[in-house]
Amino acid sequence: MEEQRGRGGPPQWWRYGPAWWDRQEGRGPRWPWRSTLVVTVFVLAGSNFADRAQHGERAGLDPYARVLLLLAGALLLWRKRHPVAVVFGTAAVVMLYLGAGYPYGPVFLTVAVACFSAVVAGHRTAAWAAMGALWAGHVLLAHWLFRWLPPAGDSAASWNEEAVVATWVVAIAAVSELARVRREQWARERAERAEAARRRADAERLRIARELHDVLAHSISVINVQAGVGLALLDSDPEQARTALTTIKDQSKEALGEVRQVLDTLRAPGDAPRAPAPGLDRLPELVDQAASAGLAVEVDGEPPRLAPGTDLAAFRIVQEALTNVVRHSGSRRARVHLAHDAAQLRLRVDDDGPATGADAGGSGNGLAGMRERAAALGGTIEAGPRPDGGFRVLAVLPLTPSAGTAGAGERSVSRSVRRPREDQ
């Protein structure tokens, strides 16, 4: 509220009302005092004009009539907190006003506003019941009780007038229903927009988490192996230990650069990246990095020209598969096979095993991350032991994912997030 009233300046009480009328925690919505004041002034002023126009036909306005007009207007102050009580209360006050023979006029506006608020708040039955009771009461006054009520000598109203009154009652209720439907529609649209924004934010967080995992898991695995080699050879073979430390330095520098690139997208999401995203053209670098960790990698096949998103996903899948070989396999050899046709790319990474069973410090998100990357493009990942021993990761990625495939991929990502995490 204070922010709405302006920072650094006096409270704009003429717009928002006295401070003690603000909404407080647990006390319901803010008092609609401005609209209530406008309606009340309009009813009082309009009733004066109606009094002059109906002079001699209806009873003149007296203090009692003005009290009823003020009461009908003042009840609207509670229409957001107690809409049912207000709609019946205003209908009762208007019935007293008409029963006393006072002139017809804008007093009906108070019932219309109360009915509108009740319907919009969801109390449709109460609003219709109050409007129906008001019309039935008017019929009773105008066609039966008028003989004993002021003004003296009054005659029964025509049924044409009653039809007009009934039409106005239905029109007010219909407008209120229309406003309720539109308000619910706007609320649904706002909720859908908020949900879409949450989904986009979740997808972006998932993308960044995958990138960071793939970058750090691979580099730190190589660093871990080289650190072990350096420690083992520090005394017996200082030159080889120096080579291991050089590899650690290069890997950490590369990892920092890729992490910085990912974080730059958070700081300036609209800016173009400073460096291109990695792709299968960097497979020789992966082979060299794996070799520095003691893993010999053979690459068979040439990658086709890929879209940037598919190229990045393929690179990360191969990177994660080789990282898992370094972490979990006793084999020091791995094979990467690439094949493609006009529709899809097939990536296969094999090692001869066996699994070491040692804890390599992984997060357990490797295979899940690969599946999420493939599913986001409409592809698939199969990973598991080979019949002849060892382990195989097979990825099938479409070369040109369609819009429908991308939507299915997004749903698959959502499902994979809820699965228990697993790693090779």
N, C-alpha and C positions, 0 to 999 in steps of 0.2 A: 504493500500500500504506500509506504513512504517513497518507494522508487517511482510509483505512478504519480505521486503528487509533486515530483520534481526534486532533484538532488540539489542541496545547497540553498534552497529557497523556502519560504513559508508554505505551510500546507494550504492547498487550494480547497478550502472547506466549501466554497460555493459550488464546486463540482462534485466532491465526494462526500459532503456532509460532515457533521461534527465527528471528532475522533472517536467519541464513545459510541457512535453508530456503526463503526467498522465491524466486519465479521471477526469474531474471536474463535479460537480453537474450540470445536465441539458445540458451537452455538448456531450453526446453520448459516444460510446465505446472508449477504448484506441486505440491509433494509432498502427497499425501492422507494425512498422518500421523494426523489425528484419527480418521477412519473406519477406518484400518488398525489403530489402537490399540484401538478399540472391538471390531472383529471378532476380533482376536487374544485379547483378554481373554475375550470370550464363548466362543471356541473352547476355550480352556484350562479355563475354569470348567465349561462344558458337558461336556467330556470327562471331568472328574472325576466328575460325576454319572452319565455313561454307564458309567464304570468300575465304579461301585458296583452299577448296575442289571444289568450283564452279568458280574458276578463269577462265576468258575467256567466261564463259557462262552467268554470271550476272555482273551487275555493281559493281565495288569495293566499299568497305566501305570508306566513306569520312566523314568530320565533320558533315555534314547535316544528314547522316545516323546514326551517333552516338547520335546526339541530339534526333532523333526520337526514338531510342532504349531507351535512358534515360527517355524520356517523357512517353513512354509506361510503363516502370517499375515504374516511380514515380507516375503515376495515381493510381497504386494499393494501395498507401498509404491511399486513401479515400474509399477503397472498402467496408469497414464496415459501413461507415457513409452514402455514396451515391452510393450504388451498381449499380443502373440502369445507372446513369451517367457514372460510371467508365467502365461498360461493353461496352457501346456504344462508349465511348471515346477511349478505347484501340483498339476496332475494327476499328475505323476511323484512328487511328495512324498507325496500321498495314497495312491498305489499302494504305495509303500514302507511307509507306515503300516499299510495293510490287509494287505500281505504279511507283516508281522511279527506279525500276529494281534492287534493292539490293538483295543479296542472301537469299534464303530460309534458315530457321534455327529456333533456339529456340525463335524467336520473337513471335511465335504463343503461347508460354507458357503464356505470359501476358494475352492474351485473354482467355485462358483456366482457369487461376486463377480467373480472373474477372467474368467469367461465373459461376464458382463454387460458388463464394461468393454470386452472385445474386440469384442463385437457392436456396442455403441454406437459404438465407434471405427471401425467399418466392416470389421473383420476377421472376417466371418461364417464363412468357410470354416475358418479356423484354430480358431475357437471350437467349431464343430460337430465338427471333427476331434478336438480335445482331449477333448471330452465323449464322443465315440464310442470313443476309445481307452481312456478311463477305464472305461466300461461293459464293453468287451471284455476289458480286463485283469481286472476284477472277476469276470467269467464264468470266465476262465481260472483265477483263484485259487480261486474257490468250488467249481468242479466238476472240477478236475484236479490242480492243484498243492497243494491243501489237505493231501494225504497227507504231504507232506514239509515243510510249514511249520507253525509254531506257530499255535495251541496244540495240544499233543499230544491225540490222540483226537478231533479235530474231524471233523465229518461234512460231507458236501456240502450246500450250500444248496439250498433248493427253487426250482423254476422260478417259483413264484409270487412269491418274494422278488425274483428277477431282473426279473420284469415290473414290480414296484413301483419298483425302481431305475431301469429304463428309462423308466417314466412320469415319475419325478422329473427325469430328464435332459432329456426332451422338454419338460417344463413349464418348467424353468429356461431352456432355449434359447428357448422361445416367448415367455416374459416379456421376455427380453433383446431379441428381435426387435421386440416391441411397443414397448418403450422406445426402440429405435433409430428406428422409424417415427415415433413421436410427437416425438422430438427433431428429426428432419429436417423434420417438418411445422412445428414451432415455429420452426426456423431459416428456413424458407421464408416463414412469416408475418412474422417480423421483417424479413426482406429486402424483402418486399412493402411493409410499412409504411414502412420507410426509403426505398424508391424512391418511394412515393406522397408522402412528405414532401419529398423532393428535387424531384419534379415540381411540387408546390405552390409551393415556394420559387423554382424557376425561372420559373414562371408569374408570380409576384408580382414578381420582378426584371424580367421582360420588360414587365409592365404599367407599372412605375415608369419603366423606361427609355423606353417610348413616351411617357408623360406628359411627362417631362422634355424629351425631344426635341421634341415638338410645341409645348410652351410656349416653350422657349428658341429654337427655330428660327424661329418666327413673329416673336417679339418682337425678336430680334437682327437679323433681316432688315430689319424696319422701322427699327430703330435705325441699322443700317448705311446705309440709303438716306438717312435724315434727317441723319445725320452728314455724308454727302457733300454734301447740299444746303446744310447750315449752313456747311461749309468753303468752298463755292463762292461763297456769297452773303455771307460774313462782312464783306467790305469794301464791296461794291456795294449790298447791300440788307440792312442790319442788322436791320430789322424782320422780314423773312422768315427770316433766320438765327435770330432769337429764337423764332419760331414752330417752327422745326425743333428747336431745343433743348428747347422745352416738350414737343414730341411725344416726344423721346427720354426726358425725365424721366418722362412719364406711362407710356410703354411699359415702361421699366425698373421702375417701381414696381409695375405690374400683373404683370410677369413674376416679380418677387420674391415677390409675394403668392401666386401660383399655385405657385411652387416651394416656398414655405414650407408650403402646404397639402399638397403631395405628401410632403414630408419629415415632416410631422406624423404621417402614417399609419405611418411607420417607427418613430417614437418611441413612439407609443401606438396599436398596431394595433387594439385593442378599442374605442377611443373613437370617438364620432361625429365626422365632419368639422365644422370650425367654419364652413365656408361650403359652399353646395351646389355640386355639380360643374357645370361649364358645359354648356349644351345649345344647341339650335337657336334658343331664344329670345334668344340673344346674337348672332344674325347681324347685327343693325344695328351692334353694336360692331365686328365684323370688317370690315364695309363701311367704317366710319369709319377704322379703322386702315389699311386698304388705301388709302383715299383720301389719308391723310396720307403714304403712301409713293408717291403719284403713280399709283395704280391705281384706275380707276373700275370699280365692281362693280355689276351689275344683278342683282337677285334676283327670280325668277319662281316663284310658287307659295307655298303655306302649308304648314308642317310639321304633321303630325298629332300627337296626344298619344302620346309615346313612353315606354317604360320608361327608367329612369335610365341603364343601361348602353348602350342603343341610342342614346339622346339624346347622351351624351358621345361615343360613337364617331362619330356623324354630324357633330357639331360639329368634332371633331379632324380628320376627313377633309376637310371644307370648308376648315378653317384651313390644313392642310398643302398642299392644292391651290392656294389663293391665295398662300401663301408661295412655292411653286415658280414661280408666274407672276411674282411680284416678282423672284425670283432669276434665273430662266433665260429668261424670255420678253421679246422686244422689244415686245410689245403692251402698251398702257396701258389696255386694257379687258378685262374678264372677265365671264362670265355664269354665274350659279348658278341651276339649274333644279331644283325640288323637285316630285315627283309621288308619289302613293301610292294603293294600293287597300287592300282588307281584309287582305291578306297581307304586303305588302312596301312599303318606301320606296325610291324611286329618287332618287339625288343625281347631278347632272351639272354639272361645272364645265368651261367652255370658255374658251379664249383664242385669239386670231387669230394669235399668233406674230409673226415667226419666232423660233426659239431664238437666244439671243445667243451661246451657246458660252463665255461667260465663267465663270470660277471664282468662285462666290459664297460660298465658304467653308462649303458644306454638308457634312454627315457622310456623305451617300449612303444614308441609311436612310429617306428620306421615303416612297417608294412601298412599300418593304418593310413599314414600320410601318403604313401604311394597309391593306395586305393582311392583316396579322396582326390588326388590329382587326376587320375585316370577317369574317375566317375564324373568329375567336373567337365570333362571334354566329351563324355559319352563313351569312354573306353572301359576296358576291364583289366584287372590284375589277377594273375594266378600265381601263388607262391606255395611251395611245399617240397618235401623230400622227393628225390628222383628214385625210380625203381631200382636202378643200378648203384645207388649210393649218391651222396652229395645232396645239393639243394639247387632248385631252379626257381627263377623269377621270370614270368612271361607276361609282358604287357602288350596289349593291343589297343592302339590309339587311332581314331579316325583322322584322315588327313584334312577333311573339310567338314567339321561338325556343324550340323544344322541348328536352327533356333530351337526346334523341338527337342533335339538331342541335348542341347545345352540345358534346357529346362529339366529334362530327366536327370541330367548329371547333377544339377543343383539339389534335386530331391534325394539322389543317392548319397551326396555328401552329407545331407542332414541325417540320413539313416546311419551312415558310417560313424558319425560323431557319437551316436548313442550306443554303438557296439563297444564291448570291452576292448581296450587297447591291447595290441599284441605286437610282437616283434619276432624276427627270425631267431 
